Amino acid sequence: MKNYIQKGDTLTIPAPAAVASGFPVIAGAIVGIASGGAASGAPVDVATVGVFELPKVAADNFVVGAAVYWDVTAELATSTATDNTKLGVAVATAAASTASVNVRLSGF
């Protein structure tokens, strides 16, 4: 295919805000995990597929297959959809007593 550009598992985009390695990057409809740290506007490699362990809201419980959202203000994964961006789905149970949840990214 002469119009094929890349697989798309990792994209290099301008960081929409300062970002740390391993944290979600949300740029419009693109949702992924930063492969390294970057200042706002600097290029950052973003993984758009895979399973990642992310910090979560302490009170939230997740079962396998539950939707996981990102709260940009709190910088935590949450089960609350309102005003948050969908990251993907939980691939393991995460009880309220745990600090993190394993999330399979939805891609875009």
Buried (B, 14 or more C-beta within 10 A) or exposed (E): EEEEEEEEEBBEBEBBEEBEEBBBBBBEEBBBBBBEBBEEEEEBBBBBBBBBBBBBBEEBBBEEEBBBBBBBEEEBBBBEEEEBEBBBBBBBEBEEEBEBBBBBBBEE
